[in-house]
Amino acid sequence: MKRYIDIFMIFGVVLGCIFLTGCGRMRQEETEVSKEKTDAEELVLPGDQAEDQTGEEARQGDAQVSDGEILKFVDAWGEWHETEIDPAIRKHDYNWSCLTNTEAGIQYAGDERYTIRKGIDVSEHQGDIDWGRVKAAGYDFAFLRIGYRGYGEQGTLCADAKFQQNIVNAHNAGVEVGVYLFSQAVSVDEALQEAGLVLEQLQGHSLELPVVFDPERIRDDAARTDNVTGEQFTKNTVLFCEKMKEAGYQPMIYSNMLWEAFEYDMEALADYPIWYADYEPVPQTPYYFSFWQYSEKGRVDGITGNVDLNVQFLPQEIAD
């Protein structure tokens, strides 16, 4: 009988070892699967929205990116791109879980470091604006187009037909004003001409907000800037901005993720604030910016038709 008991005990020990080994292997496999899932999740960056994600899910999952990571982002035409995040460029620290944008309006609440205020940007295309109604609707600032260069071969430089009217009426309504120049400069000489137009049009006026340099590529048509390099765009931008500083104005740069990834030398422009355009649920850029243009199809009382909508991010101590 004892021999049978000994055999039974040995058999039990063998079964126990097999069981424990199997459990250990299962736990190891589960750990490896979990690690692979975690690694994959860490690569989901702002703008990297899977097809089965809703906008709300993408908005809530905006982990701050780290230096050296690859950023996936989508442009205004729905095309996806990848770029390596530059470790030398200042990053923003806004908390996108505090951002809501509904029919009731855009809000940023719950971040004790920052608050927002609302604004618009307009040109002669908006026609005559009732600035008193704009102010009453809760819009505290506006960027006015001061001029533009045509994107055709001649590149004619023109003042905006409504600028003088807009700056007077906006100020009379208590709306703070900045201006922007739509640039199609192909050289620093042309950027200098554009700076001269801005300074000429600003004579007799004051500004509360920056003077913005706004170079853009024309995606839907041939343009004189099609063969301009990112290096040249950067040189034009620096020249314009330095001329504004010399004249006593705060320069700023209009940008989007395509320009930050593939056009601008962002290190060369590090001294200038950014007005960032992005119509996704949250800004896709990891880099610091002061103003966000979040819609080109806004509706504002006092303005006929669509208008661009913006917010300014203010440190709470300044807002207070």
Secondary structure, 3 states (H helix, E strand, C coil): CHHHHHHHHHHHHHHHHHHHHHHHHHHHHHHHHHHHHHHHHHCCCCCCCCCCCCHHHHHHCCCCCCCCCEEEEECCCCCEEEEECCCCCCECCCCHHHEEEECCEEEECCCCCEEEEEEEEECHHHCCCCHHHHHHCCCCEEEEEEEEECCCCCCCEEECCCHHHHHHHHHHCCCEEEEEEEECCCCHHHHHHHHHHHHHHCCCCCCCCCEEEEECCCCCCCCCCCCCCHHHHHHHHHHHHHHHHHCCCCEEEEECHHHHHHCCCCCCCCCCCEEEECCCCCCCCCECCCEEEEEEEECCCCCCCCEEEEEEEEEHHHHC
